[in-house]
Amino acid sequence: MNDKERQFIIKKFASYYSEASFGIPYIENREFGIGNKKKIDARHLSFFNEDDFKRYLAQNTPLFVSHSIAYYEFPGATPIQKKQRTGADLVFDLDIHAEGKYGAYEKLDEVKADTIRLAKEFIIGDFAVKEEDVKIVFSGNRGYHIHVTDPRFRTLGGDERKEIVDYIKGNGLDYMQFFHEEEIGPRLKRLTGPKPDEDGYRGRLARALVRTLEEKPSLISRKFAKENERELFISGIKEGNWSKTTFRSSELLKRLGKVAESLPVRAVDTDAAVTHDMSKLIRVPNSIHGDTGLIAKIVDDIEKFEPFRDAVIPSSNTMKVQFLEDVPSFKFMDSTTETHKKDEQKELPEPLAVLYTLKGSATFI
């Protein structure tokens, strides 16, 4: 990015920040970091209130801005021991990696689905967090962040937070322990197991299997393509009696492996340290991502949210660019972009031209 491009982009960012709203809880107790060459070039910044923070962004306008997940008595102090931590939010970073600069964009629906599952099934479901204490934020590029502000989690240490990550990722999960055989008569045994209305992974496994049997029964066995076989087994699962099938117990349990593998949220694995390392900084919600020019937008309705539509800074302008490399197509602003070849020149909507330029794929003409 040359000086002319940088000046244009910084001016665009500054204009956005002059009107933006962040709503950062306990902003006066947060440490902030900024970046231009890297995502964090400098940290240990602090601000009295949101107006103070906005003035800084409008006057200095970094490409990236992050804040601590922790609260401090003296957030601007150094070294970190002098900050005197008083607590921390519980934050999850769900990201997806793929080959190339644009490969992850084809998989954004996958990480969105994981984000919904993590929020609804685990945080609100298993951990009994109120919806108003869960904030979902598009990262501005390849994923989502979830901020949990429930006071019950603020005093947790790193080990406890790591246990939460392990639970969500299914580390050490052995679904075979959910089942046992009991004698019900001479040479008769019944396989008992979880029911769909149970909490945690037990209920999650039962619900997932019922859903699989109803939607794609052949993933378990062709036997379940037969409605009577399938419905009998489903009725048994709902009762906790997993023996209502012609499968032997040992064979049935092996076939459940595919379902069990789908239960954890794998996307949180990308940067699990954000959750358990309370010295970490996370991108400021509603700030701009300096690699895309998109807003790290607070999401009101995750089901309807489309990142490359709803997180775009609005503009009716177009810009002419020349491509510095081949670029694939992807969905952007309710349409699919064209593929572009190196040295090709093209007039593009301003948000898309800015994205290509920030990624080093094009230059302004």
N, C-alpha and C positions, 0 to 999 in steps of 0.2 A: 504494500500500500504506500503510494507516494504522498508527499506533503499536501498536495492539492486534494487528494481523496480523503486524507485524514482530516483536514480542515472542514471539508463538507460533512463528513460523518459526525465529527465532534459537534458541529453546529446543530445537526439534526438531533443528536442525543440530548444536547443541552436544552433545545426547545421542548423536547418531551419531558425532561426532568423539571422544567419550570412549572409544569401543570400536573405532574404525576402525584399520586397518593400512595403511600406505602403502608401505613398502619402497623409499624413494627412495635410489638409489645415490649415495654420496658427499654425503649431505645437508649435511654441514658445509661443503661447498665450493659450495653453491648460493646464489644470490640469490633471495629470495622477494618476491612482490608480492601485495597484497590489494586488494579492491574492495567497495564497497557501492553507491554511486551509479553508478560505472562498474566495468568489469571489473578495472581497475587504478587505484586512487586513490592508492596509495602503494607504493613498492618499496624496494629496498636493505635489506630485512630479512634476517637470517641466524639460523640455529639450530645448536646444538651437536650435537643428535641427534634422533631421532624423538620421544622422550618430551618433550623441550623443545618441539618443534613441536606436538605434540598438546595440551600444556598451553596453549599460546598460542591454539590454535583453540577449545578448550573455554571459555577465559576471555574471549576477544575476539570470536570467531565472525563472521568476515566472510561476505558472501554469495558471494564468489569468492576463490579462492586459487591462485596460479600460482608456478612456480619457473623459474629460468633453464635454458636448454638447455646453457649453458656451465658449466664448473667454474672457480672462482676461488681464489686464495690468500687474499684478503681480501674475501669476498662482500658484506659489509655496508658497505664503504668507498664514498665518493663523492668526486669524480666517477668514472665507470666506469673511467677509465684507472688509477686507484689500486687497483682490484680485482685486477689482475694475472691475466688469464685464463690457465689452464693447459691448456685443451682444451674440447671440447664434444661432446655427443651429436649424432647425425644424427636430426632429427625432421621428420616429415611431417604436415601438417595437411590432412585431406581433409574438405571441407565441401560442402554443397549449398545453393543459394539458390533460393527460389521466392516467389511472391507471397503476402503475408500472413504472419501469425504462425505459421500451422499448415501452410502449403502444402508445406514441405519434408518433412513427416512422411510424405507419400505416396511420397517418393522415397528414403527411407532404405535400401531394399533396393538401390538403384542405387549409392549411395556405399559400402555394405557390399561389394558385388561388386567395386568399384574397390579397396577396401582389401585384399580377399583377393588380387586380382591383383597389386597393388603389393608386398605382402609375399611372396607365393609366387614370382611370375614374375621380378620385378625384384630385390628385396632378397636373398632366399634363392637364387633362380636365377641371375640375371646377376651379382650382386655377391658371391655365395658366402658370405653371412653365415649363421652357425649359428642355428637356430631359437631357442635359449636367449638369443640376443642381440637378439631382436626382440620388443618388447612392444607389443601392440595395446590401445588404450584408447578406449572410447566417450567422445565429447566431453561427454556430458551433455545434448546438444541436437540438433544437426543433422549430426553426422558422427563421424569417428574420428581419432585421432592414432596415429602409429606412432613408437615410440622405438627407435632402433638404438644399442645400447651397445657394439658391436664396437670394441675399442681402435684398430683400423686407421683409423677415421674421425675420431678425436678431434682430431687435429692438422690436419685439412683447413682451409684458409682459405675465405673467402667465395666467391671465384671458382670454386674447385673444387666447392664445394657447389652453386653455381648451375649448373655443368655437369651435375651429377647430376640436378638438377631439369629441365634442358633435355632430357636423355636420356629421362627418364621421361615427360615431356610430348610427346616426339616433335618438339621444335623443330628444324627443319632436316632432318627425316627425308625422304629421297627414295628411295622404294622402287624406283624405276626403275633405280637404280644396282645393285640386286641381280641384274640380269639382263644377259646379253649373248648375241649370236648368234654361233655358230661355224660355219664351213664344214665340211660333212661329205661333200661331193661336188659334182659339176657342178650348179649351180643349186639346190643343196640346203643349207639352213641349219637348225640346231637351236638352239632357245631354251633356254639353260641358266639355272638359277636355284636358289634355296635349297631345302634339304631339311628335313623336319620335325625331324630330330634335331640340327640346328645350333643354336648358341647365339645369344643376342641377338635383334635384330629380324628377322634373316634366318629363323631357325627359327620365330619367332613368326608371321611372315607365312605361311609354308608350313603350319603347324599350323592357323592360323585359316582358311585357304582350304579345307583338307581337311575341317575341321569344318563349314564353311558348305556345302560340296558334299554332305556326308552328311546335314545337317539341313535346310537351306533352299537347295537348288541353284538355284531360280528367282531368287534374289537376284543371281546371277551371270548366268545366262541360262536360258531355257526349254529350250535344247538339253540341259542337264544333268539335266533331268527323265528323260531316257532313261538307263536304268541302264548300258547298255554304254558310252555316251559318257562318263558320269560316272566309272565305274570305271576306264576306260582313262586318263583324265586324272589321277585320283588316283594310279594306279600310276606314272605319269610323274613327278608331283611328288615322290613318295617316292624316286625315282631321281635327282632333280635335272634331269630332262628335261621341260621344260614345253611341249614341242611335240606331245605326244600328245593333240591336240585338233584339231577342224576349224576353230578360230578362227585368223585371222591373228595374228601376234605383236603387232602394234601395237594391234589391237582388244582382244586379251586383256588386255594391260597396262593399258589404260584402264579395263577393267571391274574390275580389282583395286583401284581407288581406294577403293571403299566398304569393302573389307576392311582396307586399310591405315589408313584413318581410325579404325578401331576399336582399333588396337594400343596407342597411348599411354594413359596414365591421366590423364584430363582433370580429375578432381575435385581433384587436388593443386594445380590452378591457383588455387584460391580464396585461399590465403594462402601462396604460394610463399616469401615472405620469411622465414617461420618456419624454413625449411630453411637458407637461406644467410646470414641475419642472426643472428649469434651473440649479439647483445644482447637478443634476444627472450625473453619468458617464455611458458611453456606451462602450461595448467591442470594442477594436481597430480593425478596418477592416484589414483583412489579418493576424491577430494574431491567436494563437491556443487556442481552448477551452479546459480548463483543466479537464473537465469531460468526454471528448471523444477523445482527440488527433486529432480532425478534425480542419481544417482551417476555421476561420470566414471569408469566402472568399468573396471578391468583385465579384459580378455577372455581367458578360458582357451581357449574353443573358438569361434572366430569363425563357423564354419559353423552352429552351433546357437544362437548368441547372438541374443536378441530384446531390443532396447534398452528398449522400454516395458513389458517384463516383468522382465527380469533386472537392470535398473539402478534399479528402484523401491525406495525405503526401505520395508520391510515395515510395515504397520499394519492393524489390524482395525477402526479407528475410521472413522466417517463424519462429514461436516461439511455444514452447510447454507450455500449461497452464493446470492448474487444476481448475475446476469450484467450486466456493464456494456456489453457489445457482443455482436453476433451471433458465434457460434462454430461452426465446421464440425465434422463428425465425423472421428475418426481412430482407429486401433487403439491400445488401451491396456489393459495387464494382461489379455491373452488375450481381449479382447472389443472391440467397436467402440463408441465413445462415441456418444451422441445429439448431434444438432445442437441448439443452444440459441439463443434469441432474447434480445435486450436486455431487461432488467428481469425475466426469468424467474427463479424461485426453485427450487432443486433440492437434494436431499440426495445427496451424492456420497461415494465412498471418499476418505479423507483425502489420499492422494498426488495424486489428480486435482484435488481442491479446491485444494491447495497450488500445483499447476502453473498452474491458471487464475488464481489470485491473483497469483503472481509475474509472470505475463505481462500483468497489468493487465486481464484479461478478466472478472474476477469479484471480489466482495468477500465476506468472511465475514458471516454474519448471527448 
